[in-house]
Amino acid sequence: MKQNHEALIAKWIKPAVQDLQSYHVPDAEGLIKLDAMENPYGWSDDYRKQWLDSLKNADINRYPDPHCQLLKKSLRQTLSIPNNLELMLGNGSDELIQIVAMAVARPGSVLLAPEPSFVMYKMISQFIGLEYIGVPLTENFELDENAMLAAIEQHKPAVIFLAYPNNPGGNLFDKKTLNKIIESSEGLVVIDEAYHIFSDASYIADISKYKNVLLMRTLSKVGLAGLRLGYLVGDKQWLDEFDKIRLPYNINVLTQLSAEYFLQHYHELELQADKIISNRQTLFNELDSLEGIEVFPSSANFLLFRCQGNSAEQIFNSLLERGVLIKKSHGSHPLLDQCLRVTVGKSEENEIFVRSLGSALVEK
Ligand SMILES: *Cc1c(COP(=O)(O)O)cnc(C)c1O
């Protein structure tokens, strides 16, 4: 029987999909979870009760509002989206990346991104059948301006994705270089601001200066990863094209109502982000003082660090044995050799992580 399946799969599933590795999410049961850039703070019982009350009358027998009109209004108000820009919502920004990629995919068209960056740009290109071009960053995870401009000239990408701040480097790319990339590209440039709440820079005021720029954000890293809500901001004409291939009910009733509730309490999320930013500084200083660790400055809610020698794998495993799950970036890209990435957690979680890392360093 099994062989039958294999033969059929080999025959019918397209090779680009057969060759893919599915996105791996490790089991975090019982571990201190510092691997996925989640906000570690929950909500008090009072808030939870109000939130659940806001869902009480949900018309769960009905399809959701396909245009999310109320939710878009809240997003606009809470996040000060300029009135001349349109909004499109996705089931996480992952879905928005997929929609943009599907809309431009035709034989020969290219999606370009610097690397290492967010893995979904490449994964989605591969399964959509869009050619993916990755342009290596410099050793400090900055944009290599000449290499980017040359690649744009050569490949004429339909779309370029730039994460600002970048993941996994955590840094903000140089804005002059970003502008040059936008100006020398005929295709679309999507600025992915998944981590904007932890950063003091944004592209939002600049998008209307250009015909080919869209901004993408998500509520995930802000503290609502479970809701799956991302949004694309930009010129209405562009978004109207993408909206044609968005599945009509991509944002479910519970997400629409919950997001509206939490947007009314966005200030709480901003306070949580302030705590995370302050914890990031503490954690940075502690990692920076450890012998055998090189930590990179970050404008996001995580820190990338390099372990001296060939110790990343061993340190990652040793942390796991001590009950701490972080992300092994080592092995995913040559520039990330011996690198690990840790999400900034609550103070007590960060302390356990630093202590465990200290022990792991002594052990090796
Ligand atoms: C996490 C992340 C996303 C994905 O966000 P979702 O809205 O949860 O799908 C997008 N871009 C970058 C750079 C990320 O790190």
The ligand as a Gaussian input file, in Angstrom:
#p B3LYP/6-31G(d) Opt

LIG

0 1
 C        7.133000      36.301000      12.354000
 C        7.315000      37.049000      11.110000
 C        6.275000      37.165000      10.182000
 C        5.021000      36.315000      10.255000
 O        4.037000      36.815000      10.998000
 P        2.602000      36.186000      11.075000
 O        1.731000      37.388000      11.004000
 O        2.547000      35.505000      12.396000
 O        2.348000      35.252000       9.935000
 C        6.474000      37.948000       9.058000
 N        7.636000      38.568000       8.853000
 C        8.664000      38.466000       9.704000
 C        9.936000      39.172000       9.406000
 C        8.538000      37.680000      10.851000
 O        9.593000      37.532000      11.663000

